[in-house]
């Protein structure tokens, strides 16, 4: 028997044994769907994909928005100066540090063989860098060792006084006293005062427009015809200040300083420009066991030439001159050089922990506002909001 014959025999046997149930099936109750209705259309399948895609997109955008909002909220906690007093003191101290003596020391710099045919561009602007590093040593540092406080005035010529303390790069205490009066001028409030650092004093003037509690501009004068004007150009999430340095009425430098807190340390970004070049710097004060120093990353443009580089700046003592200076190690696109720059007077005695815990009303960055001084007198800024009588009107 062939395979075909075997299959036919088995089929016939199966049919013969199949029960007769045909008469029990109601054919009228059976409904056969067309093929296009039985299968989901491409349009239906695409709509489901689109719905799922939109769902995940909305979820992603929501999570992203939450992250951005959280980031913004966190940024607000990192704003360095949370009170009007801190803002005013920062502007006054930073401006004074620019006009204090900090001229470049005339010393030859050494160039390693790799750089013998390469011009170090930053060398032409090292005097500008040096001015701002003198400022940075005064205003940067750990927030735990920076104090701004409203104190009683011990100068009978001035009604108000604020104290600023910080530690310099060699561990000495820096202390500034800001004495001032507030007077009404028309609808505005003017400020006249002096900022005293050790045995030197600098004239300071400023103005508050209308009922604003932040000083709009502040000018510091030195005794050698150098003047620094500071304006507060802060944004919602970034505190920044414009400095215009004038020598006998001629603007010699225009700089923007942005400050922020990172890892409990105040750092700064600086942008400067003059007739010959523009310079951008990120300045960080590094506290290390081998010695505190500055790390500066910069980009400088002069004409059609732009170069990037790094500066490591330490404080060194010159036994012949009997004074400290800044020692620069410059790395500009792999080309190395070294220079020395003048360092203005900072402090003359070692700082101690008591210098920062003994102040009765310190206002540290992020610690909120203290409205009264140590004797319970109203904060001087209340004069701006009309809570104390204004004094006799005078002209600036």
Beta strands, then each sheet from edge to edge (+ up, - down):
strand 1: 141-142
strand 2: 147-151
strand 3: 160-167
strand 4: 173-185
strand 5: 188-197
strand 6: 200-208
strand 7: 217-221
strand 8: 226-232
strand 9: 239-247
strand 10: 250-262
strand 11: 265-273
strand 12: 278-286
strand 13: 293-302
strand 14: 305-318
strand 15: 323-332
strand 16: 335-342
sheet 1: 1+ 11- 10+ 9- 8+ 7- 6+ 5- 4+ 3- 2+
sheet 2: 1+ 11- 12+ 13- 14+ 15- 16+
end
